[in-house]
Amino acid sequence: MGATLPKLFVAGLIILHAGLLIWAAVGFAEWFLAEVPWPRIANPLFPTGVLLAHWTAVLVTASLFLGGFALRWPATPTAVACGYAAMATVCLIETTTYLVHDTRWLAMGLEYAAYIGIGWFLFRSAYVQAYFGGTGGLAG
């Protein structure tokens, strides 16, 4: 049972990042195309430059996780942490500059908590460290 929970959590992270990759691909399709055959998912409050940063950060981070996992790349935890930092920065800009709903601060806090929790797991889980062969690309 000891390794089962971490394996389940990793499986959940794979599903999560696959979903993020699809979400970013749809967002980029909306960004590039004037018309799409589905209801738009991009927030109309965000200017095109912010959306470009948003979709790029999500696409790159999801790709780093999925590709890094598939290749057992030792630097995957560090690369994903950098991606989450980029996503958190975009979230901060979106929340402080464009969003107006009452729960925006709660949403930002929950997003940041997810990044911290996943990052902690990627750097501290013995299962993940063994899978990637060490310290996640960090020296020591």
C-alpha positions in Angstrom: 0.0 0.0 0.0 3.0 2.3 0.6 3.7 3.0 -3.0 0.1 2.7 -4.2 -1.0 6.2 -3.0 2.0 8.0 -4.7 1.3 6.0 -7.9 -2.3 7.0 -7.8 -1.4 10.6 -7.2 1.0 10.5 -10.2 -1.7 9.0 -12.3 -3.9 11.9 -11.3 -1.2 14.3 -12.3 -0.9 12.7 -15.7 -4.6 13.1 -16.2 -4.5 16.7 -14.9 -1.6 17.6 -17.2 -3.2 15.9 -20.2 -6.3 17.9 -19.5 -4.3 21.1 -19.3 -2.6 20.3 -22.6 -6.0 19.9 -24.3 -7.2 23.0 -22.6 -4.2 25.0 -23.9 -4.5 23.6 -27.4 -8.2 24.7 -27.5 -7.2 28.1 -26.1 -4.5 28.5 -28.8 -7.0 27.5 -31.5 -9.3 30.3 -30.2 -6.3 32.7 -30.1 -5.3 32.0 -33.7 -8.8 31.6 -35.3 -11.5 34.3 -35.5 -14.3 31.7 -35.4 -14.4 28.3 -33.7 -17.2 25.7 -33.8 -17.5 25.5 -30.0 -18.3 28.0 -27.2 -15.1 30.0 -26.4 -13.2 29.1 -23.3 -10.9 32.1 -23.1 -11.9 34.8 -20.7 -13.1 37.8 -22.8 -11.7 40.2 -20.1 -8.1 39.2 -21.0 -6.3 41.0 -23.8 -4.7 38.9 -26.6 -1.2 39.4 -25.1 -2.3 38.1 -21.7 -4.0 35.1 -23.4 -0.8 34.4 -25.3 1.1 34.3 -22.1 -1.6 32.2 -20.4 -1.9 29.5 -23.1 1.9 29.4 -23.6 2.6 28.9 -19.9 -0.1 26.1 -19.6 1.0 24.4 -22.8 4.7 24.4 -21.9 4.1 23.3 -18.3 1.8 20.4 -19.3 4.2 19.3 -22.0 7.1 19.4 -19.6 5.3 17.2 -17.1 4.0 14.7 -19.7 7.2 14.6 -21.7 9.4 14.5 -18.7 7.4 11.7 -17.1 7.4 9.7 -20.3 11.2 10.1 -20.7 12.0 9.8 -17.0 13.8 13.1 -17.3 15.5 13.8 -14.0 14.9 17.6 -14.2 11.1 17.2 -14.6 10.2 18.4 -11.1 12.4 21.5 -11.5 11.1 22.2 -15.0 7.5 21.8 -13.8 8.1 24.1 -10.8 9.4 26.8 -13.3 6.3 26.3 -15.4 4.1 26.6 -12.3 5.9 29.9 -11.5 5.1 31.2 -14.9 1.5 30.2 -14.6 1.3 31.8 -11.1 2.7 35.0 -12.5 0.1 35.1 -15.3 -2.6 34.3 -12.7 -1.4 37.2 -10.6 -1.6 39.6 -13.5 -5.0 38.3 -14.5 -6.4 38.5 -11.0 -5.0 41.9 -10.1 -5.6 43.6 -13.4 -8.6 42.1 -15.2 -10.8 39.9 -13.0 -13.6 41.5 -11.1 -15.6 38.7 -9.5 -15.8 38.4 -5.7 -14.0 35.0 -5.5 -11.0 35.9 -7.6 -8.7 36.0 -4.6 -9.9 32.6 -3.3 -9.5 31.2 -6.8 -5.9 32.5 -7.0 -5.1 31.2 -3.5 -6.4 27.7 -4.4 -4.4 27.7 -7.7 -1.3 28.7 -5.8 -2.0 26.0 -3.1 -2.3 23.4 -5.9 1.1 24.5 -7.4 2.8 24.4 -4.0 1.2 21.0 -3.1 2.1 19.4 -6.4 5.6 20.9 -6.3 6.1 19.6 -2.8 5.0 16.1 -3.9 7.3 16.1 -6.9 10.3 17.1 -4.8 9.6 15.2 -1.7 8.0 11.9 -2.7 10.4 9.0 -2.5 8.4 7.3 -5.3 8.8 10.3 -7.6 12.4 10.8 -6.7 13.1 7.1 -7.5 11.2 7.3 -10.7 13.1 10.3 -12.0 16.4 9.1 -10.5 17.2 11.6 -7.9 16.7 15.1 -6.8 14.6 16.5 -9.7 17.6 18.0 -11.3 18.8 19.8 -8.3 22.4 19.4 -7.1 23.0 17.7 -3.8 
